[in-house]
Amino acid sequence: MNLNQITIPVRNVERSVEFYRLFGLKLIVLALPHYARFECPDGISTFSLHQSNAPLSGINATWLYFEVEDVDATIRGLSNQGISILEMPEDKSWLWREARIADPDGHLLIIYHAGENRKNPPWRISEN
């Protein structure tokens, strides 16, 4: 099984398209005002937005993890484009380097690098 697609709710699809294009996501479907879909620059996953009027903050907010090779350089680039950084890059106890930002609807975006530790941390549970 492979996770193919993630779709998140947003208030304004057009505004969110502009935001996510700053990440280098490639827009492949645009059906304004209700829907947009992107290809990720690496791998085979796609990411989409759908317009929603439901509450999007607090418990309904989505956390999205985008893995990059160089967290610090990515965050510098995003900051230079005017994106506000919530948490600057930091080495975490779970062996990932992370920084955090929010999209226009308050979804938390974690820009991180985990490498081998993403799927194989030292505390991974064995099948035995």
N, C-alpha and C positions, 0 to 999 in steps of 0.2 A: 504494500500500500504506500502511496506517496501523496502527501498533502499538495494539492494543486493550486488552490485558490483561497484567498481570504477576501471577504467583502465587509466593509465597515459602513455604518450609517454616518451621514454628514448632513448639515443644514443646507449648504450651498455647494453643489457639485462643481460648478465652474470655478469658484474660489479655491476649492480643495484641489482641483486639477492643477492649477498654477502652483500651489504649494508643493505638491508631490513631484511635479516635474523638476523642481529645484534639486531633488534627490538623484536625478538622473534616471528616474523611471520613464519608460517609453510608452506613451499613450497609444493604445491600439483600438479602442472603442470609445466613441463619444456620442452619447444619446442624451443631450441636455434637454430638460433640466434634471433628469432623473438618474442618470447612470454614466459611469466611465470605468474603463479597465486599462491596466498597465501591464507591461512585461517587466520583470525584474532584469537588470543588466547581467546578472549571473544566474545560472541555474535555469529551471524550467517553470518556476512558480509565476502565477499572475496575482494581481492585487486590484481590487475594484472598490468603487465608491457607489453608494446608492443614497438618494435623497430621502431624508426622514424628518418628521416633525416630533418624534418621540424625544424625551429628555436624553441627552448624550453625556452628561457629566456624572461625577461620582461613581456609583456602582455600575452605571451603564457605559462608562468610558472604556475604550479598548486600549490595551497595551500592545504595541507592535515592536518587534525586534528586527532590526536591519543590521546584518553582519557586514562589516567592511574590513579591509586589510589594515587601514591606518585610521583609528578613531580620532586621533588628535588632528590630523590633516583634514579629515571630513568635517569635523566640528568647526575648524578655522574657516573652511570654505563656506559652510552654511551661515556662520556668523557674519562673514563678509558680504553675504547676500541679504543680510538684515534679519535673519531668523534669530529669535531670542533663545538663549541656551538656559535651561532650567538647572542642569547639573553639568559642570565641566567634566572632562574625561578623568576617570579615577579607576585604579585597580581595585577590584572587589574581592571579598573573601572567597567567593565561589570561582575564582581564577579567570574572570572575564574582565576586560577593560571596557568601561561603559561611560556614556554621557547621555543626558536626557533632554528632550525638547518636547513641545506640545504642538499639535497641528491646530488649525483655526477652530476646530470644534472641541478642543481639549483632550483629544486622544493622546496618550503618552507614547512617544516614540523613543525607544532605546536604541542608540547607535552603539554597536559593540563589536568587540573581537574576542572570540573564544577559542578559535582553532580547534584542536583535537579535544579540548576540555568541554566543548558544547555537548558532544554525545558520549564522551568517554572520560568523565572526571574521575579523580582517584577514588571517589566514594560511590561509583556506579554499582548498582545491584547486579550480581551475577545471576545467571539463569539456574544455577544449582540449587 
